[in-house]
Structures are given as structure tokens and as C-alpha cells.
Amino acid sequence: MSTAQPHRGLRILVRLLLAGGASLALASCATSKPADPAPPTSDPAAPASHVRPPASGTPSMSRAGSGSPQAGAPSAPLPIPAALAPFTMPGFAGEGAWSPAGRPVGGVRAVYQTTLVPPGGSQPAGIAWMDTRLLSARLYSGSRSPGGGPYHYTAPVEPAQAATLVAAFNGGFIVNVAGGGYYTEGRLVDPLVRGAASLVIYTGGRVSIEAWGSDVAMTPDVVSVRQNLAPLVAGGQPTPQAASSNWQAWGSTCGATSCAATVPGIEHQWRSGVGVTADGALVYAAGPGLDPLQLAQLLVRAGAVRGMQLDINPDWPVFVSYHPRARGGLAAPANGSKLLAATVQGPWTFFEPWWARDFITMSARPTG
């Protein structure tokens, strides 16, 4: 045996150790500066009751770390929201208490819902909270709103997407009365309007509510933009427009008993809206007998720091969660549940080929 062999082996060992150290250093740098800015982390002093237990009989997801979700795998789940205080005390039984809805994602519930009676109101509105670290958003386009198809993602939801579908909700006005534009699938269907309230979906399904041109602008990672009127909530408060006496600026409403064009519209009408919380959760609210300010107040009570109105009048607002019995089963009308039983549309709506309106789906991110 040559006497040079032990020295050669030592050199190889040193190189391996140095290479391993360099790889570890690079990995540390990569995790300390994520590609996307991380949303604010939850309060470390929050009570343990705000941390979600895994669904029974399913593996829990890791809760270590933070950061906005990527396309490949979800980040640690957000803490579940605290119960909402009723606007009028004492509230109705169960008012403001969250209950899980929809299928779990990796053993963790990603959608919670509750009801609240708005200030000055008498009927409960529905509120849904969605964990955007576990769910990815997609805009489905309709032949009427925005029109100009065909689109790859349009009704009905196909089996490939139904396999991960957790929830879906309505979009906004017909584009010619939405006071904003529409961008999706690489196409500017209608010009985007500066200052308009915008539901923006990014690569990987990250979603936010922004004012176009001030909070957000077009970048290569913007996948879809759905604008509708002016912002309803900004800085965690209803906007001056929401509180204005000019409620007609928030869309033409039906009358008290009819939607005929000859019947005068009323201020308190079915309305829906969506907002984003400080930690990035998406909140949806809808209900009967709402004026714009009441809708804004519901979103703010649910934690929204920015929010927008979506569609209004009885035929259009709808939020549905899906919970197939079999793990990995397909979402379908038979396993869908309405947020509010009184909505005209329901679990079947997004599976109808004739459905002509845009809508948003929230689907489970991969957990493997």
C-alpha cells in the first residue's frame, strides 16, 4: 500500500467537511430571506386556545416557521381567529363563535365561519375566515362577467380542481358597471383602474385585497386582478365612501319585493364583500338587509384591514364550503354547505356549465 493513501483520504475528508459547512451556510441564508415577504406572524403571547388542533385521525402539519405560502407546499397555518364580539349585547346564541367548515388541509381546518347581526340590523349576516397559508386562490371567469372568453378556468369546476376544492364564493359586478377592470390568464380583459378596490391573485395562489396603483401594481407574479368599485375598508376602518349617504354609488339595488327595473331600489339589500386581515387571512361577509357601511363594519369586526364590496342583490352573493367524506374525494354539490341557508345560489352553482358569472375558488395547497 502506498504511504500517500492516508494523506489522500484525509484531504477527501476535509473537502467533504468543508463542502457540508458551505451547504449549511447557504441553506441558512436561503431560509433567512424568503423570496416572498412573510406576512406578520401571530402574537407569541396569544392564548393556546387560538392554536388549531389537527382534525381527528389525520396527521398534523408542522407549525414551525412563517412566511407567505409558495406553490409547492403550505407554510405553518395561521392561528384561528378569536370569537367575534356581537355588535349588540347580549348577542344571539352562537353569534360570533367560529365553527370549522370544509375539508381539512393536511389534517388542519382551513375555513371557519360564523354569523353576526350588523349594527342597527335585525338579520344575521354570514362571515367566513380562510387560511391563505393552507389555501390557494383562483379566479374563474364567466361568459357574462367579464365576457370575452373562452377561458381555461370557467364554470363548471372540473374534477381535477374539485379534488382540492375547499370553498368558493361569488365575484363582483358585471364589468361595465364595476368601476374597474379585469385581468386574468395573461389577458387584460378590461383596463385596470387606478384606485379601484382589487382582489389580486399572485403566482402560487397567494391572494390579497388592495387599492390598485397605490397598494399594488402590475408585476410578473400577478396572475389575476378582479376590480370592483372603490375600497370599502382601508386601514382597518370603513372608508369615507362606505359611510357616505350616497349609497347608490355602491350599485343599483332591487326594491323591497322585486328586482324589476321600474321598482325603486332600497339601501338595505343583499350585499357581499371580502377583506384581508393583518396576518393575511381572507374574510368574506354576506347577508340580507345590508347597507354599504354595515358590510364594511362586518368585515372590520372580522379583522379586515382592507376590503371591497363584491356582488349585491338576492341572486348573486354565495359562499360555499365543500367537505367530501372520503379523504381526497371530489368536491361536489352533494357535499357542499352554504354559509347562509337563505342565499339563492348554493353548492351546485359552481358546477353548472351555464353559470355565466366570475367566482373565486379556494383550494388546498399540496401537503407532501
Buried (B, 14 or more C-beta within 10 A) or exposed (E): EEEEEEEEEEEEEEEEEEEEEEEEEEEEEEEEEBEBEEBEEBEEEEEEEEEBEBBEEEEBBEBEEBBBBBEEEBBBBBBBBEEBEBBBEEBEEEBBEBEBBBBBBBBBBBBBBBBBBBEEBEBBBBBBBBBBBBBBBBBBBBBEBBBEBEBEBBBBBEEEBBBBBBBBBBBBBBBEEBBBBBBBBEEEBBEBBEBBBBBBBBEBBBBBBBBBBEBBEEEEEBBBBBBBBBBBBBEBBBBEBBEBEEBEEBBEBBBEEEBEEEEEBBBBBBBBBBBBBEBBBBBBBBBBBBBBBBBBBBBBBBBBBBBBBBBBBBBBBBBBBBBBEEEEBBBBBEBBBBBBEEBEBBBBBBBEEEBBBBBBBBBBBEBE
